[in-house]
Amino acid sequence: MLVKPQDYINDALNNHYALGSFNSVNLEMTQAIIGAAGKKKSAVIVQTSEGAIEYAGLAAISGMIKILAEESLIPVIMHLDHGKSLAIVRKCIEAGYGSVMIDASKESLADNVAITREAVEVAHARGVWVEAELGAIMGMEGAMGLRGRRTPNDFLTKPQQVVDFVEQTGVDALAVSVGTIHGAFTGQEYIRFELVEKIEKITPDLPLVVHGASGITNEHLRRVASSNVCKINIDTEMRIAFTEAVKAYFSVNHDKVDIRDILGPAREAMQQVVEIKLDVFGSSGLADV
């Protein structure tokens, strides 16, 4: 069933687990995410980036997610990931998204506040939950190579800015930069738990979000999911699983050509990734179904 995130995020915050938020660009990815959530009896977030929306079309991809969600007993939240403009936020709200992210983190702090505040006003008028970003998460979607010669530490979320940002914007959740990197950067990233703890202490009722979690060990993900981090994003690990399954198919000769024989195993491989992450995040078995 398609649901809005408020109650589920609050439950995660109060009971020290995290919801998995998984990117989708097509049918097989969406089936893998919702199928895994059903098997693990876990609420789940299916999110689409602007790139996915451009690739598949907003009506097509949102319609597909809604249909598959409504066919399932599992609570499914549809979320816009890294919306870069108020225009895409408005379009996704009209398309039925219960949750949107406005990402103005590449702008100045003042502009980030102003843009986020306007997005919150638009979304809250429709009962839609809003995530924003403070600091910048490096990598494919983030700050890699931007703003001249700066170190990764320069992009980390500054705890002293969090309280004012949340008060001035009214945002519902905050994506924080605490050491993760978008994309496949295993070995170069880790969660700075001391920074997570500082942010928790000054905003104890604020749900936090971690992006770029694909390169993080499950041990660290399990630990951060027990904090105020209530939403953890996974994308790259699903892409890798898909790619490896397709490679395996083409590593042997086949007498027939059937797209289902290619995409079916890829879907299964992605579902296995999601199942593992739901266990790690602590949400498995908690859906009331």
C-alpha positions, 0 to 999 in steps of 0.5 A: 500500500502507498503511504505517507512517511510521517508515522513510519519515520517517527516510529523509526526515530522512537524505536532506533531503526532506519527505513531503507530508501532504494532508488529505482529507474525501471520495473525490475528495480521496483519489483526487487525493492517491494518484493524484498520488503514484502518478504522481510515484512518491512516498510520501505521507501522507493525513491526516484532521482531527477535522472530516473524521472528523465529516463522513464518519464514522471507519469510512467515511473510514478504510476508503476511505483503506485501500482506495485505499491497498491498490490502489496500489503507492505507500506511503501513510500514514494520519494523524490531523491535530490530534487534540485528545483522547486519545479520538480518538487511541484511536479512530483507532489502533483504526481502523488509523491508523499515525500520529496527532497529539495537539495539546494546544498550546492548553493550558499547557506542563505540560498539553501535556507530560502529555497528549502523554506519555499519547498516546505511551504509548497509541500506542507500545504499538500501534506507532503514530507520534506527532506533537505540537505545541509553540508554536501555529500561528495560523489556522483550526485554531490560535491565532487570537484566543486568549489575549487581545492577543498578537502572532504572535511569542508563538505561535512555538516556543521552542527552549529548550523543545524538548529538555525537551518531547521528552525528557519526552514521547517524541514521534516528531516535532514540529510547530513554529510557525515563521511559517506560518498555517492557512488562506489567508493568502498574503502574511502569512506566511513561514518563519522559517528562523533559528528552524528552524535553532535547533531543528535544532541542539538536536535534530538527530535530531528530525523536524520538521513544518510546518503551514499551508504553503498560503500559503508560496511554493514557493521557501521550501517547497523550502528548508525541505524540505531541513532537518529538516522531514520532513512538510509539511501542505497543505490549503487549496490543495487546497480552493481548487483544488476550488472554482475547478474547480466554479465553472468548471463552473457558469460555463457552461450544461449540458444534463444534470446529472451529479455526475461531470462536476462532481467529476471536474475538481475531482479533477483540479485537486486532483491537480495541486496535489499533484503540484506539491507532491511535486516541491517537497518533493523526494519525487518518484521516491523510492518503490521501486515 
